Amino acid sequence: MRKHYFIIFVLILVVNVLLRRFVLGPEWQDSNLLVNFFIALILTSIYIVIEKFVFFIINKNRKNIK
């Protein structure tokens, strides 16, 4: 696991907890760590997939230029 993926996961988790606790309405105030953990895990996974896809497209374009 790359270090920056872990940092992104922790940042998403912290932002999610803070948003749910202070910004969103009372129906979103769920302090369940398991729910917040899985939301952060899903968002981090989406980020990884997008990053890999963009990296693949960039490398594909570089190979076509050469």
LINMOSUL-V60102 format. One record per run of one state. SS is the DSSP state (a for helix, b for strand, c for the rest). FROM is the first residue (numbers start at 1). LEN is the number of residues. Records with the same first field share a line. If there is no record, write none. Layout:
SS->FROM-LEN  FROM-LEN
This chain:
c->1-2  24-2  29-4  66-1
a->3-21  26-3  33-33
